[in-house]
């Protein structure tokens, strides 16, 4: 069986990351509207985030990653106080 191509591996990683963001959003009880605004995105950008065929732009994923990292770090900092 041939090895997956670089593009296939990247696609798999993106799909895994999208699943992680969806799970985080549910666990943290964020509405899509609130998450979008907090990440500096238009609310419409995330409106289909839970649809199986959602295909976000790289810039969207980067904005979500930055926000989630900052939010998580803030929670960890507050837990130490």
C-alpha distance (Angstrom), angle and dihedral (degrees) to the residues before:
residue distance angle dihedral
X1 . . .
X2 3.83 . .
X3 3.79 121.5 .
X4 3.82 115.6 -103.0
X5 3.78 113.6 -98.4
X6 3.79 122.0 -110.1
X7 3.81 89.1 -105.3
X8 3.82 91.8 51.9
X9 3.82 91.3 49.2
X10 3.80 90.9 49.0
X11 3.81 90.8 48.4
X12 3.80 90.1 52.1
X13 3.81 91.6 50.4
X14 3.80 91.4 49.8
X15 3.81 91.2 49.5
X16 3.81 89.7 50.2
X17 3.80 90.9 49.3
X18 3.81 92.1 49.2
X19 3.82 89.1 52.3
X20 3.81 89.1 49.8
X21 3.81 91.9 51.6
X22 3.81 91.1 48.5
X23 3.79 91.2 50.5
X24 3.83 92.2 46.6
X25 3.81 90.5 49.8
X26 3.80 91.7 53.1
X27 3.80 94.6 43.8
X28 3.80 92.6 48.8
X29 3.81 90.9 45.3
X30 3.81 93.9 -126.9
X31 3.78 119.3 160.7
X32 3.78 113.4 -135.5
X33 3.80 89.3 -115.9
X34 3.81 92.5 53.4
X35 3.80 92.8 44.7
X36 3.79 92.7 49.8
X37 3.79 93.8 50.1
X38 3.81 92.7 44.7
X39 3.81 90.4 51.2
X40 3.80 92.1 48.4
X41 3.80 94.1 -108.4
X42 3.78 133.0 128.0
X43 3.82 110.0 -98.8
X44 3.79 89.4 -124.0
X45 3.80 90.0 61.4
X46 3.80 91.8 72.3
X47 3.81 100.1 32.7
X48 3.82 92.1 108.2
X49 3.79 96.9 36.0
X50 3.79 93.7 120.8
X51 3.81 93.5 49.0
X52 3.79 112.0 106.1
X53 3.80 92.1 -128.7
X54 3.83 95.7 50.0
X55 3.78 107.2 138.5
X56 3.82 109.8 -171.2
X57 3.76 124.4 -165.1
X58 3.78 118.4 -111.5
X59 3.83 89.6 -111.9
X60 3.81 89.4 57.7
X61 3.79 92.5 52.5
X62 3.80 91.2 47.2
X63 3.82 91.5 51.3
X64 3.82 91.0 48.8
X65 3.80 91.9 47.8
X66 3.80 92.2 51.1
X67 3.78 93.1 48.4
X68 3.81 95.0 45.3
X69 3.81 91.1 48.7
X70 3.84 92.6 49.6
X71 3.80 92.3 44.8
X72 3.80 92.8 48.9
X73 3.79 92.6 46.5
X74 3.82 89.9 50.3
X75 3.81 91.2 51.3
X76 3.80 90.9 49.5
X77 3.80 91.0 48.8
X78 3.80 91.8 50.1
X79 3.80 90.8 49.1
X80 3.82 89.6 58.1
X81 3.81 93.4 53.2
